[in-house]
Every structure is written in C-alpha cells, then in structure tokens.
Amino acid sequence: MNAGTAKKIWLVAGEDSGDQLGAKLMRALIALSDRPIAFGGVGGEAMIAQGFPSLFPIDDVAVMGYLPVLARLRTLMRRIRQTVEGVVAAQPDILVIIDSPGFTHAVASRVRKAMPDLPIVDYVSPSVWAWRPWRAAGMRPFIDHVLALLPFEPEAHRRLNGPACTYVGHPLIERLAELRPGPGEAAARESRPPTLLVLPGSRRSEIERLMPVFGATLKLLTERLGPVDAVLPAVSRHRALIERLTIPWEAPVRLVHGEPGKYASFRRARAALAASGTVTLELALAGVPMVVAYKVSRLEEVVARRLIQVPTIVLPNLILGQNAMPEFIQAECTAPRLADALAPLLSGGPQRDAQVQALERIDDLMRLPCGDDPSRSAARIVLGTTRRGVAAIA
C-alpha cells in the first residue's frame, strides 16, 4: 500500500457519548495519519459533522435498560447484521468500536468470526472492575486492544485476564480550562452565602428518586447554616420535570441551563451534593468537595448487591484508591445524613481540608505520561495497530 492510498478505518458508536468520542478521535486520526483516511461505520451528529458516512441513524441503537432493549430487539438485531455486513463488504484496515458494549460487542464478535485477521480496538472499557468481571476474559477472543478512560482499568484487565489495555485519558481532561476557577471565581468559593451545587443525575429515574431527598437536605442545611446559594444545573431534556419537582422545596434553588452555565457554577461552587456518575469526576477535576448519593429500585438493589465488585461507586474514590468522598446509598440516602456530611464542607474544617487534599491528587493520577490529550493518545494506538492486532505504542 503506497503513501497515497487511503487507510480504511471503521468506527462503530452506539450512543451520544460514543459519538462525541468518535468525532474527536476522527479529528486526531486525520491530524496524525501520514495518508488519507476513508471512514465508515455508525455514528451520530458529531461524527457526521466531521464528514462521517453513517450506515443508519445512531438513535436506532441508542437504547439502555432491559425493557427498552426488548421492545426494540428486532431493530437492534437488524442493525447489528447490517453493520457486520458493512464491515465485511468494506474490508477496512481496522475496526474501532466505541462504548455501548451491548451493541458494539455484538458487532465485534460477529466481525471477528467473518474476518479473523481484522484488528479490533475497543474505545472505552466496560466496567468489568465494578460488575460482571468475567466479561474481561470474554472479550479476549474478539478484542485486540482496549483504550481505557480511567487510570486503574489496565490493571483491572490484567488481573481479570482481559485484552491488552492502555490508559489513554478521560475526555474531561481536555476541558480543564472550563472546569477550573479563575482568580475571581476562586475567591467566590470562599464568599457568603456559600454556593452549593445540587446535581440529581441525568436520567429520569435518578431525578425522580433523588430530588425529594435533595430538597429536604437543602432545607436542613439552611436551618443549620443560614442562607445557602443552591444552584441546580438542569439537564435540558428533563427541564420540565426538574422545575416541577422543585416546587415543593422549602429552601430556594436557582436552576441554570446549558453547559456554559453548568461549568460557570462549577467554578464558583464551594461544595456539591451529587448523584453518583460521571459528574463526580467533573467535580473532582474542578476541585469541588462533594457528598455523593444514589437510590435505585428494590429489584435493582438486589441485583447490584450480587454483582457489584467494588468497595465504592464513586469514580474519584476508585481513582484515588480511598473513600475520600462520602457516599450514601439506598437506606443511608436520607436528608439528615446528607446534611450532616455536607455542613462541614460548606462551613470549613478538617473534613473539607481532607477532601481538598485528596482532590489535588486526581490531576497526577489522571495525567497522561506523554503529555498528549486523550484523543491523540487514542489515535496513536489506533494508527499503530497492525493486522495481527498488536499496537506499536511509543
């Protein structure tokens, strides 16, 4: 293959977050490649905006939860077959699947049977370190390399006999300038009344379960500490639900909308009350001490207790290797407990100081050794992966 021949790279994403990663990966691949790249596969709006020719709308496969998957099973199976047939017909140089393992792993395992020599890279490790750890070894027959977003994941795959795995960095690292306060904003973190972020999650079920207890927690805090500037960055698609659920709250809360408003509030916040999820990593990188809460249905709780393998569900705690951020789950997720944990973070003292010191370690633990950004780090491995599925990592 001469220098002018295009390299064929197929990318397969299954939901919006994977689409965002895919678009950044495309830009990095184009920037680093020594020859043109012909893309193909499945992507969403962000990838299409980069000139990506998606086989079908990503919404056809962006489904989460057992019941929604069952309801659209025929469509999902048809799209899996279509994707596999597209890969086989295109004969690409490499296949990169991006997150959404329910869809992308079904594609990858079928492609491996049809094209045993095609390198397959998995961008975003499934949470094998948290639950269903046997999935790691189960990936080895059809995944050559995993690109991990969290620094502890390569060791988890090694321990669980998973595929080769390299930490390439979390995309939030690329947004530190938006998360970190400037001098004026840092001063605002010490002002009165203190700003408290209220983050009840991004899914409807999370919001419905946590909003009442978060409202009761805010009431207790204002009774104990006086006025609190409570700010709730509302998820756009659930704006009406959030507005309705704040009506009974006895303490005032300000709703902000859109990502710029969200990150502006992060840069001024003194503490946060947050649902478990990626937002806790955003808070950690922003240097905001937090209390983490979570509630699921009784059935989900029974299943989770049998399958979850980690001592904490808080991402910064997992990265730090210590439970620095307190978490309150299920029966422990009550307004009095949350208020007791939040009060010292707002007023100051040893508990706040300990969290701030722990959060300062996050930077070193998540920093990439080569100084690359995550997209370029991932692209280097993709471009260095050979026909035998071996990545030439500098």
C-alpha positions in Angstrom: 0.0 0.0 0.0 1.6 3.3 -1.1 1.6 6.6 0.8 -1.2 8.0 -1.3 -3.6 5.1 -0.6 -6.3 5.9 1.9 -6.3 3.9 5.1 -9.8 2.5 5.8 -10.9 2.9 9.4 -14.3 1.9 10.5 -15.8 3.4 13.7 -18.9 2.0 15.4 -20.6 4.0 18.1 -23.9 3.2 19.8 -25.0 6.4 21.7 -24.3 10.1 22.0 -21.3 9.9 24.4 -19.6 7.5 21.9 -20.5 9.8 19.1 -18.7 12.7 20.8 -15.6 10.5 21.4 -15.7 9.3 17.8 -15.8 12.8 16.4 -12.7 13.8 18.5 -10.9 10.6 17.5 -11.6 11.3 13.8 -10.0 14.7 14.1 -7.0 13.3 15.8 -6.6 10.4 13.3 -6.7 12.8 10.4 -4.1 15.1 12.1 -1.7 12.2 12.9 -2.1 10.0 9.8 0.6 10.1 7.1 -2.0 9.3 4.5 -5.7 10.0 3.8 -8.3 8.1 5.8 -11.6 6.7 4.5 -14.0 6.4 7.4 -17.1 4.2 7.6 -19.4 2.7 10.2 -22.0 4.0 12.6 -22.1 7.4 14.2 -24.2 10.3 15.3 -24.5 14.1 14.7 -21.0 15.0 15.9 -19.3 12.4 13.7 -21.5 13.2 10.7 -20.5 16.8 11.1 -16.9 15.7 10.5 -17.9 14.1 7.2 -18.6 10.6 8.6 -20.9 8.4 6.4 -23.1 6.6 9.0 -24.8 3.4 7.8 -28.0 4.4 9.7 -29.2 6.9 12.4 -27.5 6.2 15.8 -30.9 6.6 17.5 -31.8 3.1 16.2 -29.4 1.5 18.6 -29.1 4.1 21.4 -31.1 2.0 23.8 -30.5 1.4 27.6 -32.2 -0.8 30.0 -33.7 -4.3 29.7 -37.3 -3.4 28.8 -36.3 -0.8 26.1 -33.9 -3.3 24.6 -36.6 -6.0 24.5 -39.0 -3.6 22.9 -36.6 -2.8 20.1 -34.9 -6.1 19.8 -35.8 -6.8 16.1 -34.5 -3.4 15.1 -31.3 -3.9 17.1 -30.6 -7.3 15.6 -31.2 -6.0 12.1 -28.8 -3.1 12.7 -26.2 -5.4 14.1 -26.4 -7.6 11.0 -26.3 -4.5 8.7 -23.2 -3.2 10.5 -21.4 -6.6 10.3 -22.2 -6.9 6.6 -21.0 -3.3 6.0 -17.6 -4.1 7.7 -17.1 -7.3 5.7 -18.0 -5.6 2.4 -15.7 -2.6 3.1 -12.7 -4.7 4.2 -11.3 -1.9 6.4 -7.8 -1.9 7.9 -9.1 -1.7 11.4 -12.4 -1.6 13.3 -12.8 0.7 16.3 -15.9 0.1 18.5 -16.8 2.9 20.9 -18.5 2.2 24.2 -22.1 0.8 24.2 -20.9 -2.8 24.7 -24.4 -4.3 24.3 -24.4 -3.2 20.6 -20.7 -2.8 19.7 -19.5 -6.1 21.2 -22.3 -7.9 19.3 -20.9 -6.4 16.2 -17.2 -7.1 17.0 -17.7 -10.7 17.9 -19.5 -11.4 14.6 -16.9 -9.5 12.6 -14.1 -11.5 14.2 -15.7 -14.7 13.0 -16.1 -13.4 9.5 -12.7 -11.6 9.4 -10.3 -13.3 11.9 -7.3 -11.1 10.9 -9.0 -7.7 11.2 -7.7 -5.7 14.2 -10.5 -4.6 16.6 -9.9 -1.9 19.1 -12.5 -1.1 21.9 -12.5 2.6 22.8 -13.9 2.7 26.4 -13.6 -0.3 28.7 -16.8 -1.8 30.0 -17.0 -1.6 33.8 -15.6 -5.1 34.3 -13.9 -3.8 37.5 -17.3 -3.0 39.0 -19.6 -5.8 38.0 -19.7 -8.9 35.8 -15.9 -9.2 35.9 -16.0 -12.4 33.8 -16.7 -10.1 30.8 -13.0 -9.1 30.7 -11.8 -12.6 29.7 -14.8 -13.0 27.5 -13.6 -10.0 25.4 -10.2 -11.6 24.5 -11.5 -13.7 21.5 -12.7 -10.6 19.6 -10.9 -7.5 21.1 -7.2 -6.9 20.4 -6.8 -3.7 22.4 -8.9 -1.7 24.9 -8.4 2.1 25.2 -9.3 2.9 28.8 -10.6 6.2 30.1 -9.7 5.6 33.7 -6.2 5.0 35.0 -6.9 1.9 37.1 -8.5 0.0 34.2 -5.4 -1.5 32.6 -4.5 -3.2 35.9 -8.1 -4.5 36.2 -7.9 -6.1 32.7 -4.6 -7.6 33.5 -5.9 -9.1 36.8 -9.1 -10.3 35.1 -7.3 -11.8 32.1 -8.8 -9.3 29.7 -7.4 -8.0 26.4 -4.3 -5.7 26.3 -5.4 -2.4 27.7 -3.9 1.1 27.7 -4.9 4.2 29.6 -5.5 7.0 27.0 -7.1 9.6 29.3 -10.6 10.7 30.0 -12.1 13.3 27.6 -12.8 15.6 30.6 -9.0 16.2 30.8 -9.5 18.2 27.6 -11.9 20.5 29.4 -9.9 21.5 32.4 -10.0 25.2 31.4 -13.8 25.1 31.6 -13.8 23.4 35.0 -11.1 25.3 36.9 -11.9 28.6 38.5 -10.1 31.8 37.7 -8.9 34.1 40.5 -12.3 35.8 40.9 -14.1 32.6 40.8 -11.8 31.0 43.3 -12.5 33.9 45.7 -16.2 33.4 45.1 -15.8 29.9 46.6 -15.0 31.5 49.9 -17.8 34.1 49.8 -21.1 34.1 51.7 -23.6 32.7 51.2 -21.7 29.6 50.0 -22.6 28.1 46.6 -23.8 24.5 46.8 -24.2 22.6 43.6 -27.2 20.3 43.5 -26.8 17.5 40.9 -29.6 14.9 41.0 -28.5 13.0 37.9 -29.2 12.9 34.2 -31.7 10.1 34.0 -35.4 10.4 34.8 -35.4 7.6 37.3 -32.4 9.2 39.2 -34.0 12.6 39.3 -37.4 11.3 40.5 -35.8 9.3 43.3 -33.2 11.9 44.5 -35.0 15.3 44.1 -37.3 14.9 47.2 -34.4 13.9 49.5 -32.1 16.6 48.0 -34.8 19.2 48.7 -35.2 18.1 52.3 -31.4 18.1 52.7 -31.2 21.7 51.5 -33.9 22.7 54.0 -31.9 21.2 56.9 -28.8 22.9 55.7 -30.3 26.4 55.6 -31.9 25.8 59.0 -28.4 24.9 60.4 -26.1 27.2 58.5 -28.3 30.1 57.3 -28.7 31.1 53.6 -27.1 28.8 51.0 -26.9 29.7 47.3 -28.1 26.4 45.9 -27.6 26.0 42.2 -29.0 23.2 40.1 -27.7 22.7 36.6 -30.8 21.2 34.9 -30.4 18.6 32.2 -32.2 20.1 29.2 -34.3 17.1 28.3 -35.6 16.9 31.9 -36.1 20.6 32.5 -39.9 20.5 32.9 -39.6 17.5 35.4 -36.9 19.3 37.5 -38.9 22.5 37.6 -42.0 20.6 38.8 -40.0 18.7 41.4 -38.5 21.8 42.9 -41.9 23.4 43.5 -42.4 21.8 46.9 -38.9 22.6 48.1 -38.9 24.9 51.2 -35.4 26.3 50.5 -34.7 28.3 47.4 -32.7 26.9 44.5 -31.5 28.5 41.2 -31.8 26.5 38.1 -29.2 27.0 35.4 -29.4 25.7 31.8 -26.9 24.7 29.2 -23.3 23.6 29.5 -21.7 27.1 29.9 -24.0 27.8 32.9 -23.2 24.5 34.4 -19.5 24.9 34.2 -19.7 28.5 35.4 -21.4 27.2 38.5 -18.8 24.5 39.0 -16.0 27.2 39.0 -17.7 29.1 41.8 -19.1 26.2 44.0 -17.9 25.6 47.5 -19.3 22.1 47.7 -21.7 19.7 45.9 -24.5 17.2 46.5 -24.3 14.8 43.6 -25.8 11.7 42.2 -23.2 9.0 41.5 -21.9 9.1 38.0 -19.5 10.9 35.6 -20.5 14.2 37.2 -18.4 13.2 40.3 -15.3 13.1 38.1 -16.2 16.6 36.7 -16.5 17.9 40.3 -13.2 16.2 41.3 -11.3 17.8 38.4 -13.0 21.2 39.2 -11.7 20.8 42.8 -15.2 20.8 44.4 -15.6 18.8 47.6 -18.7 16.6 47.4 -21.2 14.3 49.1 -22.5 11.5 46.8 -25.9 9.9 46.9 -27.7 7.2 45.0 -31.0 5.3 45.0 -32.3 2.6 42.8 -35.4 0.3 42.8 -35.5 -2.6 45.3 -35.1 -5.1 42.4 -32.0 -3.2 41.1 -30.6 -3.1 44.6 -30.9 -6.9 45.0 -29.2 -7.4 41.6 -26.5 -4.9 42.3 -25.5 -6.3 45.7 -24.9 -9.7 44.0 -22.9 -8.3 41.0 -21.0 -5.2 42.1 -17.4 -6.0 43.0 -16.0 -2.6 44.1 -15.9 -1.0 47.6 -17.2 2.3 46.3 -19.4 3.5 43.4 -17.7 7.0 43.3 -15.3 7.3 40.4 -12.9 9.7 42.2 -12.7 7.3 45.1 -11.8 4.5 42.7 -9.1 6.6 41.1 -7.7 7.6 44.4 -7.9 4.1 45.9 -9.6 5.5 49.1 -13.1 6.5 50.1 -12.3 10.3 50.3 -15.7 11.4 49.2 -18.6 10.1 51.4 -21.4 8.2 49.7 -24.9 7.5 50.9 -26.7 4.7 49.0 -30.3 3.3 49.4 -31.4 3.3 53.0 -28.5 5.6 54.0 -29.5 8.2 51.5 -31.6 10.4 53.9 -31.7 14.1 54.3 -30.3 14.1 57.9 -27.3 12.0 56.9 -26.6 14.1 53.7 -26.9 17.4 55.7 -24.5 16.1 58.4 -21.9 15.3 55.7 -22.4 18.5 53.7 -22.4 21.0 56.6 -18.6 20.8 57.3 -17.8 21.0 53.6 -19.7 24.3 53.4 -18.5 25.8 56.7 -14.9 24.5 56.6 -12.6 22.5 58.8 -10.7 19.2 58.8 -13.3 17.3 56.7 -13.3 19.9 54.0 -9.5 20.1 54.1 -9.1 16.3 53.8 -11.3 16.3 50.6 -9.5 19.2 49.0 -6.1 17.5 49.6 -7.5 14.2 48.1 -8.9 16.0 45.1 -5.5 17.6 44.4 -4.1 14.1 43.8 -6.6 13.5 40.9 -4.6 15.5 38.5 -1.4 13.5 38.9 -3.3 10.2 38.7 -5.1 11.1 35.5 -2.3 12.9 33.7 -1.0 11.2 30.6 2.7 10.4 30.7 3.4 11.6 27.2 1.5 14.9 27.6 -0.9 14.1 24.8 -4.6 14.8 25.0 -6.8 11.7 25.2 -8.0 11.8 21.6 -4.5 12.0 20.2 -3.3 9.3 22.6 -6.1 7.0 21.4 -5.4 7.9 17.7 -1.8 6.9 18.1 -2.7 3.4 19.2 -5.3 3.0 16.5 -2.9 4.0 13.8 -0.2 1.8 15.3 -2.3 -1.3 15.4 -1.2 -3.9 12.8 -3.0 -6.6 11.0 -2.1 -9.0 13.8 -3.8 -6.8 16.4 -0.5 -5.6 18.0 -0.3 -1.9 18.9 3.1 -0.3 18.4 3.0 2.1 21.4 5.7 4.7 21.6 
